[in-house]
Amino acid sequence: MRLSDAFSAASDSGRAALVLYITGCYPDKESFPGILATAAEYADIIEIGIPFSDPLADGPVIQKASEHVLAAGITTDDILDALGALPTPLGKPMAAMGYWNTVFHYGMEAYATRCAEVGISGVILPDLPPEEADEWLEIADAKGIDTVFLVAPTSSDERLQLVAGKARGFVYCVSVTGVTGARTDLPPELGEFVERVRKFTDKPLAVGFGVSTPEHATSVGQMADGVVIGSALLRAIDPAATQEQRLASVRKYLEPIRKALKGD
């Protein structure tokens, strides 16, 4: 299933798509498949974080989760293997969110091939400049993998036009000038920013960074095609809790978020 299909299905149901970020193999290999399956009950797209030691866009919550996974010796291959070995298909497209250093050292062809093998439909690479992405795009396109680029409120019109031409799947609209992380309020100028991006593309627009509450989901869902939530969801996954407690916590957090988006 392609990323665009998930947006189309959500739109047909009269709502924005819900994109949920989970750090790969967090909090551990054994618990990860169950958490993933539970999140997939609410999500339209699952974003899998590939931990990196020097992240560009990750806020403190995602950094902490990544450090937890890296300290346990989890590798990129471990995460991809876990996705390929899921006991039950999620039934939702997955996008791998990581950094170019990982792809470069893994090898572009090898990384794209492996992602395709385990059912990943897209990749999000915050530090891959679109000006330098052509070689990767050719490889990823050939494997049926969408490459998602990010735009920020500070992006110029020229930059927005460039990204719009390179993006596949959807365009990731960063709500703030900064890193990921749950915030109390969304920027008042967010709607204006989203409308500015729309002038340059007819691809779906998803808003992330700072979205954490049902009220946020309602607001973003009225202006964009997708709502991205990561840090707030990770906070519901306590490594010290039992798996039963974690799954209950994930459901408790996601149910009002999903209801806030209305639709089916």
Secondary structure as a PSIPRED ss2 file (coil, helix, strand):
# PSIPRED VFORMAT (PSIPRED V4.0)

   1 M C   1.000  0.000  0.000
   2 R C   1.000  0.000  0.000
   3 L H   0.000  1.000  0.000
   4 S H   0.000  1.000  0.000
   5 D H   0.000  1.000  0.000
   6 A H   0.000  1.000  0.000
   7 F H   0.000  1.000  0.000
   8 S H   0.000  1.000  0.000
   9 A H   0.000  1.000  0.000
  10 A H   0.000  1.000  0.000
  11 S H   0.000  1.000  0.000
  12 D H   0.000  1.000  0.000
  13 S C   1.000  0.000  0.000
  14 G C   1.000  0.000  0.000
  15 R C   1.000  0.000  0.000
  16 A C   1.000  0.000  0.000
  17 A E   0.000  0.000  1.000
  18 L E   0.000  0.000  1.000
  19 V E   0.000  0.000  1.000
  20 L E   0.000  0.000  1.000
  21 Y E   0.000  0.000  1.000
  22 I E   0.000  0.000  1.000
  23 T E   0.000  0.000  1.000
  24 G C   1.000  0.000  0.000
  25 C C   1.000  0.000  0.000
  26 Y C   1.000  0.000  0.000
  27 P C   1.000  0.000  0.000
  28 D C   1.000  0.000  0.000
  29 K C   1.000  0.000  0.000
  30 E C   1.000  0.000  0.000
  31 S C   1.000  0.000  0.000
  32 F H   0.000  1.000  0.000
  33 P H   0.000  1.000  0.000
  34 G H   0.000  1.000  0.000
  35 I H   0.000  1.000  0.000
  36 L H   0.000  1.000  0.000
  37 A H   0.000  1.000  0.000
  38 T H   0.000  1.000  0.000
  39 A H   0.000  1.000  0.000
  40 A H   0.000  1.000  0.000
  41 E C   1.000  0.000  0.000
  42 Y C   1.000  0.000  0.000
  43 A C   1.000  0.000  0.000
  44 D C   1.000  0.000  0.000
  45 I E   0.000  0.000  1.000
  46 I E   0.000  0.000  1.000
  47 E E   0.000  0.000  1.000
  48 I E   0.000  0.000  1.000
  49 G E   0.000  0.000  1.000
  50 I C   1.000  0.000  0.000
  51 P C   1.000  0.000  0.000
  52 F C   1.000  0.000  0.000
  53 S C   1.000  0.000  0.000
  54 D C   1.000  0.000  0.000
  55 P C   1.000  0.000  0.000
  56 L C   1.000  0.000  0.000
  57 A C   1.000  0.000  0.000
  58 D C   1.000  0.000  0.000
  59 G C   1.000  0.000  0.000
  60 P H   0.000  1.000  0.000
  61 V H   0.000  1.000  0.000
  62 I H   0.000  1.000  0.000
  63 Q H   0.000  1.000  0.000
  64 K H   0.000  1.000  0.000
  65 A H   0.000  1.000  0.000
  66 S H   0.000  1.000  0.000
  67 E H   0.000  1.000  0.000
  68 H H   0.000  1.000  0.000
  69 V H   0.000  1.000  0.000
  70 L H   0.000  1.000  0.000
  71 A H   0.000  1.000  0.000
  72 A C   1.000  0.000  0.000
  73 G C   1.000  0.000  0.000
  74 I C   1.000  0.000  0.000
  75 T C   1.000  0.000  0.000
  76 T H   0.000  1.000  0.000
  77 D H   0.000  1.000  0.000
  78 D H   0.000  1.000  0.000
  79 I H   0.000  1.000  0.000
  80 L H   0.000  1.000  0.000
  81 D H   0.000  1.000  0.000
  82 A H   0.000  1.000  0.000
  83 L H   0.000  1.000  0.000
  84 G H   0.000  1.000  0.000
  85 A C   1.000  0.000  0.000
  86 L C   1.000  0.000  0.000
  87 P C   1.000  0.000  0.000
  88 T C   1.000  0.000  0.000
  89 P C   1.000  0.000  0.000
  90 L C   1.000  0.000  0.000
  91 G C   1.000  0.000  0.000
  92 K C   1.000  0.000  0.000
  93 P C   1.000  0.000  0.000
  94 M E   0.000  0.000  1.000
  95 A E   0.000  0.000  1.000
  96 A E   0.000  0.000  1.000
  97 M E   0.000  0.000  1.000
  98 G C   1.000  0.000  0.000
  99 Y C   1.000  0.000  0.000
 100 W H   0.000  1.000  0.000
 101 N H   0.000  1.000  0.000
 102 T H   0.000  1.000  0.000
 103 V H   0.000  1.000  0.000
 104 F H   0.000  1.000  0.000
 105 H H   0.000  1.000  0.000
 106 Y H   0.000  1.000  0.000
 107 G C   1.000  0.000  0.000
 108 M H   0.000  1.000  0.000
 109 E H   0.000  1.000  0.000
 110 A H   0.000  1.000  0.000
 111 Y H   0.000  1.000  0.000
 112 A H   0.000  1.000  0.000
 113 T H   0.000  1.000  0.000
 114 R H   0.000  1.000  0.000
 115 C H   0.000  1.000  0.000
 116 A H   0.000  1.000  0.000
 117 E H   0.000  1.000  0.000
 118 V C   1.000  0.000  0.000
 119 G C   1.000  0.000  0.000
 120 I E   0.000  0.000  1.000
 121 S E   0.000  0.000  1.000
 122 G E   0.000  0.000  1.000
 123 V E   0.000  0.000  1.000
 124 I E   0.000  0.000  1.000
 125 L C   1.000  0.000  0.000
 126 P C   1.000  0.000  0.000
 127 D C   1.000  0.000  0.000
 128 L C   1.000  0.000  0.000
 129 P C   1.000  0.000  0.000
 130 P H   0.000  1.000  0.000
 131 E H   0.000  1.000  0.000
 132 E H   0.000  1.000  0.000
 133 A C   1.000  0.000  0.000
 134 D H   0.000  1.000  0.000
 135 E H   0.000  1.000  0.000
 136 W H   0.000  1.000  0.000
 137 L H   0.000  1.000  0.000
 138 E H   0.000  1.000  0.000
 139 I H   0.000  1.000  0.000
 140 A H   0.000  1.000  0.000
 141 D H   0.000  1.000  0.000
 142 A H   0.000  1.000  0.000
 143 K C   1.000  0.000  0.000
 144 G C   1.000  0.000  0.000
 145 I C   1.000  0.000  0.000
 146 D E   0.000  0.000  1.000
 147 T E   0.000  0.000  1.000
 148 V E   0.000  0.000  1.000
 149 F C   1.000  0.000  0.000
 150 L E   0.000  0.000  1.000
 151 V E   0.000  0.000  1.000
 152 A C   1.000  0.000  0.000
 153 P C   1.000  0.000  0.000
 154 T C   1.000  0.000  0.000
 155 S C   1.000  0.000  0.000
 156 S C   1.000  0.000  0.000
 157 D H   0.000  1.000  0.000
 158 E H   0.000  1.000  0.000
 159 R H   0.000  1.000  0.000
 160 L H   0.000  1.000  0.000
 161 Q H   0.000  1.000  0.000
 162 L H   0.000  1.000  0.000
 163 V H   0.000  1.000  0.000
 164 A H   0.000  1.000  0.000
 165 G H   0.000  1.000  0.000
 166 K H   0.000  1.000  0.000
 167 A C   1.000  0.000  0.000
 168 R C   1.000  0.000  0.000
 169 G C   1.000  0.000  0.000
 170 F C   1.000  0.000  0.000
 171 V E   0.000  0.000  1.000
 172 Y E   0.000  0.000  1.000
 173 C E   0.000  0.000  1.000
 174 V E   0.000  0.000  1.000
 175 S C   1.000  0.000  0.000
 176 V C   1.000  0.000  0.000
 177 T C   1.000  0.000  0.000
 178 G C   1.000  0.000  0.000
 179 V C   1.000  0.000  0.000
 180 T C   1.000  0.000  0.000
 181 G C   1.000  0.000  0.000
 182 A C   1.000  0.000  0.000
 183 R C   1.000  0.000  0.000
 184 T C   1.000  0.000  0.000
 185 D C   1.000  0.000  0.000
 186 L C   1.000  0.000  0.000
 187 P C   1.000  0.000  0.000
 188 P C   1.000  0.000  0.000
 189 E C   1.000  0.000  0.000
 190 L H   0.000  1.000  0.000
 191 G H   0.000  1.000  0.000
 192 E H   0.000  1.000  0.000
 193 F H   0.000  1.000  0.000
 194 V H   0.000  1.000  0.000
 195 E H   0.000  1.000  0.000
 196 R H   0.000  1.000  0.000
 197 V H   0.000  1.000  0.000
 198 R H   0.000  1.000  0.000
 199 K C   1.000  0.000  0.000
 200 F C   1.000  0.000  0.000
 201 T C   1.000  0.000  0.000
 202 D C   1.000  0.000  0.000
 203 K C   1.000  0.000  0.000
 204 P C   1.000  0.000  0.000
 205 L E   0.000  0.000  1.000
 206 A E   0.000  0.000  1.000
 207 V E   0.000  0.000  1.000
 208 G E   0.000  0.000  1.000
 209 F C   1.000  0.000  0.000
 210 G C   1.000  0.000  0.000
 211 V C   1.000  0.000  0.000
 212 S C   1.000  0.000  0.000
 213 T C   1.000  0.000  0.000
 214 P H   0.000  1.000  0.000
 215 E H   0.000  1.000  0.000
 216 H H   0.000  1.000  0.000
 217 A H   0.000  1.000  0.000
 218 T H   0.000  1.000  0.000
 219 S H   0.000  1.000  0.000
 220 V H   0.000  1.000  0.000
 221 G H   0.000  1.000  0.000
 222 Q H   0.000  1.000  0.000
 223 M H   0.000  1.000  0.000
 224 A C   1.000  0.000  0.000
 225 D C   1.000  0.000  0.000
 226 G E   0.000  0.000  1.000
 227 V E   0.000  0.000  1.000
 228 V E   0.000  0.000  1.000
 229 I E   0.000  0.000  1.000
 230 G C   1.000  0.000  0.000
 231 S H   0.000  1.000  0.000
 232 A H   0.000  1.000  0.000
 233 L H   0.000  1.000  0.000
 234 L H   0.000  1.000  0.000
 235 R H   0.000  1.000  0.000
 236 A C   1.000  0.000  0.000
 237 I C   1.000  0.000  0.000
 238 D C   1.000  0.000  0.000
 239 P C   1.000  0.000  0.000
 240 A C   1.000  0.000  0.000
 241 A C   1.000  0.000  0.000
 242 T C   1.000  0.000  0.000
 243 Q H   0.000  1.000  0.000
 244 E H   0.000  1.000  0.000
 245 Q H   0.000  1.000  0.000
 246 R H   0.000  1.000  0.000
 247 L H   0.000  1.000  0.000
 248 A H   0.000  1.000  0.000
 249 S H   0.000  1.000  0.000
 250 V H   0.000  1.000  0.000
 251 R H   0.000  1.000  0.000
 252 K H   0.000  1.000  0.000
 253 Y H   0.000  1.000  0.000
 254 L H   0.000  1.000  0.000
 255 E H   0.000  1.000  0.000
 256 P H   0.000  1.000  0.000
 257 I H   0.000  1.000  0.000
 258 R H   0.000  1.000  0.000
 259 K H   0.000  1.000  0.000
 260 A H   0.000  1.000  0.000
 261 L C   1.000  0.000  0.000
 262 K C   1.000  0.000  0.000
 263 G C   1.000  0.000  0.000
 264 D C   1.000  0.000  0.000
